[in-house]
């Protein structure tokens, strides 16, 4: 499904803070630590959370550890991310793009969450009548998940609601301004962002 300009702008806007944070925390930054070149105590030394754990976990933001910016934290990309960013609505939207059904592992891959995080959502959607499970004709051991008619109706509703919200979000801009903003974001961040 092709994205309209509002969806593309929104995808870039979501990506922008991470891009900026990564640039600010790059190796070009002066070293952190005691001494004439550093700014103070090292983040990965003894800190607020005990030995070896600074306020944001060992090392810089997103480094190994369990601080709020680390892989397991709400802003990271590890196991904790699935719980925070996964929603029934997002699952329905992915399923809408796979009319013939799709495996649970594929859904998890497209949403970038652990497959184990999907089970609870899939079970609830099935219990509510939004999805059904069928045997994969290509592999009798596998199961394909697909939307029921009720699920399709809800997924289309969600699409319409999202489109309307994005139009409102960028409503202050003319079509020319949207195009110009998109060009700037593409130049700044680079590449086509994933949603």
C-alpha positions in Angstrom: 0.0 0.0 0.0 1.5 3.3 -1.1 1.8 6.0 1.5 0.4 9.4 0.9 2.5 12.5 1.6 1.2 13.0 5.1 2.1 9.4 6.1 5.6 9.8 4.7 6.0 13.1 6.5 4.8 11.5 9.8 7.2 8.6 9.3 10.1 11.0 8.9 9.0 13.1 11.9 9.0 9.9 14.1 12.4 9.0 12.9 13.9 12.4 13.3 14.5 12.4 17.1 16.3 9.1 17.0 18.4 10.4 14.1 19.3 13.6 16.0 20.1 11.7 19.2 22.3 9.3 17.3 24.2 12.1 15.7 24.7 14.0 19.0 25.9 10.8 20.7 28.3 9.9 17.9 32.0 9.2 18.4 32.8 12.8 17.3 31.6 14.0 20.7 34.3 14.9 23.2 35.0 12.1 25.7 33.0 11.9 28.8 34.9 11.4 32.0 37.1 13.0 34.6 40.1 14.9 33.5 40.9 18.0 31.3 39.1 16.6 28.2 36.0 15.1 29.9 32.8 16.6 31.1 32.6 14.8 34.5 32.0 11.3 35.8 31.7 8.7 33.1 28.2 7.4 32.5 29.4 3.8 32.7 31.2 4.1 36.0 29.6 3.7 39.4 26.4 5.8 39.3 22.9 6.3 40.6 22.0 2.7 39.9 25.0 1.0 41.5 28.4 -0.1 40.2 28.7 -0.2 36.5 25.3 1.5 35.9 25.0 5.2 35.3 21.6 6.9 35.1 21.1 5.6 31.6 22.8 2.2 31.9 26.4 1.4 31.1 28.0 3.5 28.4 26.1 6.0 26.3 22.4 6.0 25.4 21.4 2.7 23.9 24.4 0.9 25.1 24.2 -2.5 26.8 22.3 -2.5 30.1 18.9 -2.0 31.5 18.6 1.8 31.8 15.6 3.6 30.3 17.6 4.2 27.1 19.1 0.8 26.9 17.8 -2.1 24.8 15.4 -3.3 27.4 14.0 0.1 28.3 11.1 1.9 26.8 13.2 3.8 24.4 15.4 0.9 23.3 15.0 -1.8 20.7 15.1 -5.0 22.8 12.5 -7.1 24.5 10.9 -4.2 26.3 10.1 -2.5 23.0 7.4 -4.9 22.0 5.2 -4.2 25.0 5.4 -0.5 24.5 4.9 -0.1 20.8 2.8 -3.1 19.8 -1.0 -2.5 19.6 -4.0 -4.4 18.3 -4.6 -1.6 15.8 -1.1 -2.1 14.3 -1.6 -5.8 14.0 -4.9 -5.3 12.2 -3.2 -2.9 9.8 -0.4 -5.4 8.9 -3.0 -8.2 8.4 -4.9 -6.0 6.0 -1.9 -6.1 3.7 -1.9 -9.9 3.7 -5.3 -10.9 2.5 -4.4 -14.6 2.0 -3.0 -14.8 5.5 0.4 -14.6 7.1 2.4 -16.3 9.8 2.7 -14.8 13.2 6.5 -14.6 12.8 6.1 -12.5 9.7 3.7 -10.1 11.5 6.3 -9.8 14.4 9.0 -9.1 11.8 7.1 -6.3 10.1 6.3 -4.7 13.5 9.8 -5.3 14.7 8.8 -7.0 17.9 9.6 -10.3 19.5 7.3 -13.1 18.2 6.5 -14.0 21.8 5.1 -10.5 22.2 2.5 -11.3 19.5 0.8 -14.2 21.1 -1.3 -12.3 23.6 -2.5 -9.8 20.9 -3.3 -12.6 18.4 -5.2 -14.6 21.1 -7.3 -11.5 22.0 -8.0 -10.6 18.4 -9.2 -14.1 17.7 -11.4 -14.1 20.8 -12.9 -10.8 19.7 -13.7 -12.2 16.2 -11.2 -10.0 14.3 -9.0 -12.8 13.0 -9.0 -16.5 12.2 -6.3 -19.1 12.0 -6.0 -21.6 9.2 -3.6 -24.3 8.2 -1.0 -23.1 5.7 -1.6 -25.1 2.5 2.1 -24.9 1.7 3.1 -26.3 5.1 0.5 -28.3 7.1 2.6 -27.7 10.3 2.2 -23.9 10.0 -0.7 -21.6 10.7 -1.8 -18.6 8.7 -3.5 -15.7 10.4 -6.0 -13.7 8.4 -8.7 -11.1 9.1 -12.3 -12.0 9.3 -14.9 -9.7 7.7 -15.3 -8.0 11.1 -11.5 -7.6 11.3 -11.3 -6.1 7.7 -14.1 -3.6 8.6 -12.2 -2.5 11.7 -8.9 -2.3 9.8 -10.4 -0.1 7.1 -11.9 2.1 9.8 -8.5 2.5 11.4 -7.0 3.5 8.1 -9.6 6.2 7.6 -9.1 7.5 11.1 -5.3 7.6 10.7 -5.6 9.4 7.3 -7.9 12.0 8.9 -5.6 12.6 11.9 -2.6 13.0 9.6 -4.5 15.5 7.5 -5.3 17.5 10.6 -1.7 17.3 11.8 -0.3 18.8 8.6 -3.4 20.9 7.8 -1.6 24.2 8.4 0.7 23.4 5.4 -0.1 23.8 1.8 0.6 20.9 -0.6 3.7 22.8 -1.8 4.9 23.3 1.7 4.4 19.6 2.5 6.4 18.7 -0.6 9.2 21.1 0.4 9.2 19.8 4.0 9.4 16.2 2.7 12.4 17.1 0.5 14.2 18.7 3.5 13.6 15.7 5.8 14.7 13.3 3.0 17.9 15.3 2.6 18.5 15.6 6.4 17.7 12.1 7.5 18.2 10.2 4.2 16.4 7.1 2.9 12.8 6.2 3.0 11.8 5.6 6.7 10.1 2.5 7.8 6.9 3.1 9.7 
